[in-house]
Amino acid sequence: MAAPLTSLLLFSFSFFFFTISAHNITAILSGFPDYSEFNKYLSQTKLDDEINSRTTITVLALNNGAMSALAGKHPLSVIKNALSLLVVLDYYDPTKLHQISKGTTLSTTLYQTTGNAPGNLGFVNITDLHGGKIGFGSAAPGSKLDSSYTKSVKQIPYNISILEISAPIIAPGILSAPAPSASDVNITGLLVKAGCKTFAGLLQSSGVIKTFQTAAEKGLTIFAPNDEAFKAAGVPDLSKLTNAELVSLLQYHASPGYSPKGTLKTTKDPISTLATNGAGKYDMTVSSAGDDVTLHTGVGSSRVADVVLDSTPFVILTVDSVLLPQELFGKSPSPAPAPEPVSAPSPTPVATPGPAPASVEAPSPSLASPPAPPVDTPEGSPSDAPADSANSSTDDNAGVHVSAPGLIATLVSVSATVICSILLS
């Protein structure tokens, strides 16, 4: 009985740590100098965040020579698209590569999830060419298998696999796509086309569009509410805001820096906005569940819906709700309730104090009297006991809040104790 129970505990313990662990592509590749250039561009394009946010993935890595040949000819936004095609949303290790059903398969890549890949351009063709050779190419009709499997780099079954391939996988048009600079992007035109006409109009009428265009050169993330968001219940009447308040509200919908959806999924700390200043934080927090990302302002929350533009270092995302900063729309603390009005007794002549009339009865002992106000008592007197009891209760309740590291340490200690007890019995 002890052996099966021990095995069960060990399995549960291992499963617990497996589920809370996560891979870090940057940390893994840092141990392989041959892929330092590839690793660098994963970080610059923020693809590392997207890779780290997924639980089952295969990275087709390029060594420094192959990566330099790609990066030396193209801007960062084009490099990101090309590298997105090397991130397969499935797990392939050397064994699985040589056991592909019918010898060929099409697999989805991160490029397919960007919305920039028409048809099946975001899929990669993996074909067993026999003789130990595996070919890779675009899934577009007529594409050649210009890349091949070279060697295995690292696997964490069945979480992440890193395989080296000989050359980039080139989908038709992926390297020739124009890379517009932020100054050339028609922000309002893109917003109107994406169904954010109201937001675009406010940016123009307030002049905030100029702030966005200037900030986009160094990196900017815009959270654009769609038109329906402005019609939702609970959205304040924006016409009642002062010009300064309206500007702050619009600036709150943009964060300095490049934060595509994959980066938001791995963000733990609050993010600042263009409205952040010394007088107010104007920040927001982020939560994610699977592929869904939600922004929390302290007043409400909104789901990140679609990607309008992702051109490093500038990204436009649509959101389902208007983001209301706590500094402008947070509820002020409720005032203390006013005391109940007390009816004044009818004025009566002032009488000289004297003994109570005999007809006045003393209060019945059965009626509860209000508690007496607390008084100082000598240490150790009976009145100390209730106070100590109350404090003990408060401490117990406070102890319920356990941090995540504390919980893990507790589980480790308890599991180890139980296992040792079983083994020694």
C-alpha positions as CSV (number, residue, x, y, z in Angstrom):
1,M,0.0,0.0,0.0
2,A,2.9,2.4,0.9
3,A,4.6,2.0,-2.5
4,P,1.5,2.9,-4.7
5,L,0.7,5.8,-2.4
6,T,4.2,7.1,-2.6
7,S,4.2,6.9,-6.4
8,L,0.9,8.8,-6.5
9,L,2.3,11.5,-4.3
10,L,5.5,11.8,-6.3
11,F,3.5,12.0,-9.6
12,S,1.2,14.7,-8.2
13,F,4.1,16.6,-6.8
14,S,5.9,16.5,-10.2
15,F,2.8,17.4,-12.1
16,F,2.2,20.4,-9.8
17,F,5.6,21.8,-10.6
18,F,5.4,20.9,-14.3
19,T,2.2,22.9,-14.7
20,I,3.5,26.0,-12.9
21,S,6.8,26.0,-14.7
22,A,7.3,27.9,-18.0
23,H,10.0,27.9,-20.6
24,N,12.1,30.9,-21.4
25,I,13.5,30.9,-25.0
26,T,16.0,33.7,-24.3
27,A,17.5,31.8,-21.3
28,I,17.6,28.5,-23.2
29,L,19.4,30.0,-26.2
30,S,21.8,32.0,-24.1
31,G,23.6,28.6,-23.5
32,F,24.2,28.2,-27.2
33,P,26.5,30.9,-28.7
34,D,25.8,29.6,-32.2
35,Y,22.4,31.2,-32.0
36,S,23.2,34.5,-30.4
37,E,22.1,36.5,-33.4
38,F,18.8,34.6,-33.7
39,N,18.2,35.1,-29.9
40,K,18.9,38.8,-30.2
41,Y,16.3,39.3,-32.9
42,L,13.7,37.2,-31.1
43,S,14.1,39.8,-28.3
44,Q,14.1,42.9,-30.5
45,T,11.0,41.8,-32.3
46,K,9.3,40.7,-29.0
47,L,8.7,37.2,-30.5
48,D,10.4,35.8,-27.4
49,D,7.4,37.0,-25.3
50,E,5.0,35.2,-27.7
51,I,7.0,32.0,-27.6
52,N,7.2,32.1,-23.8
53,S,3.4,32.6,-23.5
54,R,2.6,29.3,-25.3
55,T,2.8,25.9,-23.8
56,T,3.4,23.7,-26.9
57,I,5.7,25.1,-29.5
58,T,8.6,24.3,-31.9
59,V,11.3,26.9,-32.7
60,L,13.2,26.4,-36.0
61,A,16.5,28.2,-35.1
62,L,19.0,29.8,-37.5
63,N,22.7,29.8,-36.7
64,N,24.6,33.1,-36.7
65,G,25.6,32.8,-40.3
66,A,22.1,32.2,-41.6
67,M,20.6,34.8,-39.3
68,S,23.1,37.5,-40.4
69,A,22.3,36.9,-44.0
70,L,18.6,37.5,-43.3
71,A,19.0,40.4,-41.0
72,G,21.6,42.3,-43.0
73,K,19.1,42.9,-45.9
74,H,15.8,43.7,-44.3
75,P,14.2,46.1,-41.7
76,L,13.1,44.8,-38.3
77,S,9.4,44.6,-39.2
78,V,10.2,42.3,-42.2
79,I,12.6,40.2,-40.0
80,K,9.8,39.7,-37.5
81,N,7.5,38.3,-40.2
82,A,10.2,36.0,-41.4
83,L,11.0,34.7,-37.9
84,S,7.3,34.3,-37.2
85,L,7.3,31.7,-39.9
86,L,9.9,29.7,-38.0
87,V,7.8,29.3,-34.8
88,V,5.5,26.3,-35.3
89,L,2.5,25.9,-33.0
90,D,3.0,22.2,-32.4
91,Y,5.7,20.0,-30.9
92,Y,8.2,18.3,-33.1
93,D,11.3,16.5,-31.9
94,P,13.7,14.5,-34.2
95,T,11.6,11.3,-33.6
96,K,8.3,12.9,-34.6
97,L,9.9,14.5,-37.7
98,H,10.9,11.1,-39.0
99,Q,7.4,9.7,-38.3
100,I,5.3,12.2,-40.1
101,S,2.2,10.5,-41.4
102,K,2.2,10.0,-45.2
103,G,5.6,11.7,-45.2
104,T,4.4,15.3,-45.3
105,T,2.3,17.7,-43.2
106,L,1.3,21.4,-43.0
107,S,1.8,23.1,-39.6
108,T,0.5,26.4,-38.4
109,T,3.1,29.1,-37.4
110,L,2.9,32.4,-35.5
111,Y,2.9,34.2,-38.8
112,Q,-0.6,32.8,-39.5
113,T,-1.9,34.3,-36.2
114,T,-0.8,37.9,-37.2
115,G,-3.5,38.4,-39.7
116,N,-0.8,39.4,-42.3
117,A,-0.7,36.0,-43.9
118,P,-3.4,35.6,-46.7
119,G,-4.5,32.1,-47.5
120,N,-2.1,29.4,-46.2
121,L,1.0,31.6,-46.3
122,G,1.2,31.2,-42.5
123,F,1.7,27.5,-42.7
124,V,4.9,25.6,-43.2
125,N,5.4,22.4,-45.2
126,I,7.4,19.7,-43.4
127,T,8.3,16.7,-45.6
128,D,10.3,13.6,-44.9
129,L,12.7,13.3,-47.9
130,H,13.9,9.9,-46.7
131,G,17.5,9.0,-46.1
132,G,17.3,10.9,-42.8
133,K,16.6,14.3,-44.5
134,I,13.7,16.5,-43.6
135,G,12.8,19.4,-45.8
136,F,11.0,22.7,-44.8
137,G,9.3,25.2,-47.1
138,S,6.3,27.5,-47.4
139,A,2.9,25.9,-47.7
140,A,2.0,28.2,-50.7
141,P,1.5,26.2,-53.9
142,G,4.6,25.8,-55.9
143,S,7.0,26.6,-53.1
144,K,10.2,24.7,-52.8
145,L,11.7,23.0,-49.8
146,D,14.6,25.4,-49.6
147,S,15.5,24.6,-45.9
148,S,16.3,21.3,-44.2
149,Y,16.6,20.0,-40.7
150,T,20.2,20.2,-39.4
151,K,20.2,19.1,-35.8
152,S,18.4,19.1,-32.5
153,V,19.2,21.9,-30.1
154,K,17.0,21.4,-27.0
155,Q,13.7,19.7,-26.0
156,I,11.5,20.0,-23.0
157,P,8.9,17.3,-23.8
158,Y,6.2,18.1,-24.7
159,N,6.5,21.8,-24.0
160,I,9.1,23.3,-26.3
161,S,11.5,21.9,-29.0
162,I,14.3,23.9,-30.6
163,L,15.6,22.5,-33.9
164,E,18.2,24.0,-36.2
165,I,17.4,24.4,-39.9
166,S,19.7,25.4,-42.7
167,A,18.0,28.5,-44.0
168,P,15.0,30.7,-43.5
169,I,11.6,29.5,-44.8
170,I,10.5,32.1,-47.3
171,A,6.8,32.6,-48.0
172,P,5.9,34.5,-51.3
173,G,6.1,38.2,-50.7
174,I,7.2,38.0,-47.1
175,L,10.6,39.7,-47.7
176,S,9.3,42.2,-50.3
177,A,6.5,43.6,-48.1
178,P,7.0,47.3,-47.5
179,A,8.1,48.4,-44.0
180,P,6.4,51.7,-43.4
181,S,8.0,54.0,-40.9
182,A,5.8,55.3,-38.0
183,S,5.9,58.8,-39.5
184,D,4.4,57.5,-42.8
185,V,1.6,55.5,-41.1
186,N,-1.9,57.1,-41.5
187,I,-3.1,56.3,-37.9
188,T,-6.5,57.9,-38.2
189,G,-7.1,56.1,-41.6
190,L,-6.2,52.7,-40.1
191,L,-8.5,53.4,-37.1
192,V,-11.4,54.3,-39.2
193,K,-10.9,51.2,-41.4
194,A,-10.8,49.1,-38.2
195,G,-14.2,50.4,-36.9
196,C,-12.7,53.0,-34.5
197,K,-14.1,56.2,-36.2
198,T,-15.2,57.9,-33.0
199,F,-11.8,57.4,-31.4
200,A,-10.0,58.7,-34.5
201,G,-12.2,61.8,-34.6
202,L,-11.5,62.6,-30.9
203,L,-7.7,62.2,-31.6
204,Q,-7.9,64.7,-34.4
205,S,-10.2,67.3,-32.8
206,S,-8.1,67.3,-29.6
207,G,-4.8,67.4,-31.3
208,V,-3.6,64.2,-29.5
209,I,-3.0,62.6,-32.9
210,K,0.2,64.7,-33.1
211,T,1.4,63.3,-29.8
212,F,0.8,59.8,-31.0
213,Q,2.7,60.4,-34.3
214,T,5.7,61.8,-32.5
215,A,5.8,59.0,-29.9
216,A,5.4,56.3,-32.5
217,E,9.0,56.9,-33.8
218,K,10.5,55.6,-30.6
219,G,7.9,52.9,-29.9
220,L,4.2,53.1,-29.2
221,T,1.2,50.8,-28.4
222,I,-2.3,52.2,-29.0
223,F,-5.4,50.7,-27.5
224,A,-8.2,51.9,-29.7
225,P,-11.8,51.4,-28.5
226,N,-14.2,50.5,-31.3
227,D,-17.3,52.6,-32.1
228,E,-19.6,50.4,-30.1
229,A,-17.5,50.9,-27.0
230,F,-18.4,54.6,-26.9
231,K,-22.2,53.7,-26.9
232,A,-22.0,51.2,-24.0
233,A,-23.8,51.8,-20.7
234,G,-21.6,53.4,-18.1
235,V,-19.5,55.5,-20.5
236,P,-19.4,59.0,-19.2
237,D,-20.6,62.0,-21.2
238,L,-17.3,63.1,-22.8
239,S,-18.7,66.5,-23.7
240,K,-18.7,67.3,-20.0
241,L,-14.9,66.8,-19.6
242,T,-12.6,69.8,-19.7
243,N,-10.1,69.9,-22.6
244,A,-7.3,68.8,-20.2
245,E,-9.4,65.8,-19.0
246,L,-10.2,64.7,-22.5
247,V,-6.5,64.9,-23.5
248,S,-5.6,62.8,-20.5
249,L,-8.3,60.3,-21.3
250,L,-7.1,59.9,-24.9
251,Q,-3.4,59.7,-23.9
252,Y,-4.4,57.0,-21.4
253,H,-5.2,54.8,-24.5
254,A,-1.5,54.6,-25.5
255,S,1.5,53.2,-23.9
256,P,5.1,54.3,-24.7
257,G,7.1,51.4,-26.1
258,Y,6.4,48.5,-28.3
259,S,4.1,46.0,-26.6
260,P,2.4,43.6,-29.1
261,K,-0.1,41.1,-27.8
262,G,2.4,38.4,-27.0
263,T,4.3,40.9,-24.8
264,L,1.1,41.9,-23.0
265,K,0.4,38.2,-22.2
266,T,3.6,38.0,-20.3
267,T,3.4,41.4,-18.6
268,K,3.2,41.2,-14.8
269,D,3.9,44.8,-13.7
270,P,1.5,47.8,-14.2
271,I,2.1,49.6,-17.5
272,S,2.4,53.3,-17.8
273,T,0.6,55.4,-20.5
274,L,1.2,58.7,-22.3
275,A,-1.0,60.3,-19.6
276,T,1.3,59.2,-16.8
277,N,2.8,62.2,-15.0
278,G,3.9,63.4,-11.6
279,A,0.3,64.2,-10.6
280,G,-1.1,60.8,-11.4
281,K,0.0,57.3,-12.2
282,Y,-2.5,56.8,-15.0
283,D,-1.4,53.2,-15.3
284,M,-3.2,49.9,-15.9
285,T,-2.6,46.2,-15.2
286,V,-2.8,43.3,-17.6
287,S,-4.2,39.7,-17.1
288,S,-4.3,36.9,-19.6
289,A,-6.0,33.5,-20.0
290,G,-4.9,31.4,-22.9
291,D,-4.8,33.8,-25.9
292,D,-7.1,36.4,-24.3
293,V,-5.6,39.6,-22.9
294,T,-7.5,41.9,-20.6
295,L,-6.6,45.4,-19.5
296,H,-7.7,46.6,-16.0
297,T,-7.9,50.3,-15.2
298,G,-9.2,50.2,-11.6
299,V,-12.5,51.4,-12.8
300,G,-13.3,48.7,-15.4
301,S,-11.7,46.2,-17.7
302,S,-11.5,45.7,-21.5
303,R,-10.5,42.8,-23.7
304,V,-7.8,43.3,-26.3
305,A,-9.7,42.3,-29.5
306,D,-7.7,42.6,-32.8
307,V,-4.4,43.7,-34.2
308,V,-4.8,46.6,-36.6
309,L,-1.1,47.1,-37.2
310,D,2.1,45.5,-35.9
311,S,5.1,47.2,-37.5
312,T,8.0,47.2,-35.0
313,P,8.2,49.4,-33.0
314,F,4.6,50.5,-33.5
315,V,1.5,48.6,-32.8
316,I,-2.2,49.4,-32.9
317,L,-4.7,47.1,-31.0
318,T,-8.4,47.4,-30.7
319,V,-10.2,47.1,-27.4
320,D,-13.8,46.3,-26.6
321,S,-14.4,49.1,-24.0
322,V,-13.3,52.7,-23.4
323,L,-10.4,52.7,-20.9
324,L,-11.5,54.9,-17.9
325,P,-8.5,55.9,-15.7
326,Q,-9.0,55.9,-12.0
327,E,-7.6,59.4,-11.7
328,L,-10.6,60.8,-13.7
329,F,-13.4,58.4,-13.1
330,G,-12.5,56.5,-9.9
331,K,-15.2,56.7,-7.2
332,S,-14.4,59.0,-4.4
333,P,-14.6,57.6,-0.8
334,S,-18.1,57.5,0.5
335,P,-18.7,60.1,3.2
336,A,-19.4,58.9,6.7
337,P,-23.2,58.5,7.3
338,A,-24.8,61.4,9.0
339,P,-26.1,60.8,12.6
340,E,-29.8,60.1,12.9
341,P,-31.7,63.2,13.8
342,V,-32.8,63.3,17.4
343,S,-36.1,64.8,18.3
344,A,-35.6,67.5,21.0
345,P,-37.8,67.0,24.0
346,S,-40.4,69.6,24.8
347,P,-38.9,72.4,26.9
348,T,-39.7,71.9,30.6
349,P,-39.0,74.2,33.5
350,V,-35.7,73.6,35.1
351,A,-36.3,71.8,38.4
352,T,-34.0,71.7,41.4
353,P,-32.3,68.3,41.7
354,G,-33.8,66.1,44.4
355,P,-34.6,62.5,45.2
356,A,-36.6,60.6,42.6
357,P,-40.3,60.3,43.3
358,A,-41.3,57.0,44.8
359,S,-43.5,56.2,41.8
360,V,-40.5,55.9,39.5
361,E,-39.5,52.2,39.1
362,A,-36.0,51.1,38.7
363,P,-35.0,49.4,35.4
364,S,-35.8,45.8,35.3
365,P,-32.7,43.6,35.7
366,S,-33.9,41.5,32.7
367,L,-33.3,44.3,30.2
368,A,-29.9,44.3,28.6
369,S,-27.9,47.4,29.3
370,P,-25.6,48.9,26.7
371,P,-22.0,47.8,27.0
372,A,-19.9,50.0,29.2
373,P,-17.1,52.0,27.6
374,P,-13.7,50.4,27.8
375,V,-11.6,51.5,30.8
376,D,-8.0,51.0,31.7
377,T,-7.5,48.1,34.0
378,P,-4.4,46.8,35.7
379,E,-2.3,44.3,33.8
380,G,-3.5,40.7,34.4
381,S,-7.0,41.7,35.5
382,P,-9.9,39.7,34.0
383,S,-10.8,42.5,31.5
384,D,-7.5,41.8,29.6
385,A,-8.7,38.4,28.5
386,P,-11.3,39.4,25.9
387,A,-8.9,41.9,24.4
388,D,-6.3,39.2,23.9
389,S,-8.9,36.9,22.4
390,A,-9.9,39.5,19.9
391,N,-6.3,40.2,18.8
392,S,-5.8,36.4,18.4
393,S,-8.7,36.2,16.1
394,T,-7.5,39.1,14.0
395,D,-4.0,37.5,13.7
396,D,-5.5,34.2,12.6
397,N,-7.5,35.8,9.8
398,A,-4.5,37.8,8.6
399,G,-2.5,34.5,8.4
400,V,-4.9,33.2,5.7
401,H,-3.3,35.3,3.0
402,V,-0.3,33.3,1.8
403,S,2.0,34.4,-0.9
404,A,2.6,32.1,-3.9
405,P,6.2,31.3,-2.9
406,G,5.0,30.6,0.6
407,L,2.4,28.2,-0.7
408,I,4.9,26.3,-2.8
409,A,7.3,26.0,0.1
410,T,4.5,24.7,2.3
411,L,3.5,22.1,-0.3
412,V,7.1,21.0,-0.7
413,S,7.5,20.6,3.1
414,V,4.2,18.8,3.5
415,S,4.8,16.5,0.6
416,A,8.3,15.6,1.7
417,T,7.1,14.9,5.2
418,V,4.3,12.6,4.0
419,I,6.6,10.7,1.7
420,C,9.3,10.2,4.3
421,S,6.7,9.0,6.8
422,I,5.4,6.4,4.4
423,L,8.9,5.2,3.4
424,L,9.9,4.8,7.1
425,S,6.7,3.0,8.1
